[in-house]
Amino acid sequence: MAIFFKYNYEANKKIIDLAARLTALKVIDVKVCEFSYQSDGLDSKNLLPFVTTVPFEPDEVTRLVEQERYSYF
């Protein structure tokens, strides 16, 4: 998760640039859990611009599986 914070860009440039391109093409949607990054002392102001947040990851997984009919594996 911390990979998607601005201060980690230089160390992870290739994967972050790929994620940004795939997001722009609507192939993927990168989301991070607010609960997790806040408990690690991180701030959403430092997220890369293409990254969105969800309040609590387990609830988002449940929503995606039950409402959006994603497969969980």
C-alpha positions in Angstrom: 0.0 0.0 0.0 2.8 2.5 0.9 4.1 2.1 -2.7 1.3 4.5 -3.8 2.5 7.4 -1.7 4.5 10.1 -3.4 7.6 9.6 -1.3 8.0 6.1 -2.7 7.8 7.1 -6.3 11.5 7.1 -7.1 12.1 3.6 -5.6 9.1 2.2 -7.4 8.9 4.3 -10.6 8.4 1.4 -13.1 5.4 -0.2 -11.3 3.8 3.1 -10.3 4.1 4.4 -13.9 2.5 1.2 -15.2 -0.3 1.4 -12.6 -0.9 5.0 -13.6 -1.1 4.1 -17.3 -3.4 1.2 -16.7 -5.7 3.4 -14.5 -5.8 6.0 -17.3 -6.9 3.3 -19.7 -9.5 2.1 -17.3 -7.9 -1.3 -17.1 -7.4 -1.2 -13.3 -8.7 0.9 -10.4 -6.1 1.4 -7.6 -7.6 1.8 -4.2 -6.0 1.9 -0.7 -7.6 1.3 2.6 -7.9 4.5 4.7 -7.9 2.5 8.0 -4.6 0.8 7.1 -2.7 3.9 6.0 -3.9 6.0 8.8 -2.9 3.4 11.3 0.6 3.5 9.7 0.6 7.3 10.3 0.3 8.1 6.6 -1.8 11.0 5.1 -4.0 10.8 2.0 -2.5 14.2 0.8 0.6 12.2 -0.1 -1.2 9.6 -2.3 -0.4 9.6 -6.0 -3.1 11.4 -8.0 -4.5 8.2 -9.7 -5.1 6.4 -6.4 -8.5 6.4 -4.6 -9.4 5.3 -1.1 -11.9 3.1 0.6 -12.7 3.4 4.3 -12.1 -0.3 5.2 -10.7 -2.9 2.9 -12.7 -5.9 4.1 -16.0 -4.0 3.5 -14.8 -3.1 0.0 -14.0 -6.7 -0.8 -17.5 -7.8 0.4 -19.1 -5.0 -1.7 -17.2 -6.0 -4.8 -18.0 -9.7 -4.4 -21.7 -9.4 -3.3 -22.8 -6.3 -5.2 -20.5 -6.0 -8.2 -20.2 -9.8 -8.6 -16.4 -9.9 -8.7 -14.8 -13.2 -8.2 -12.6 -13.6 -5.1 -9.6 -15.9 -5.4 
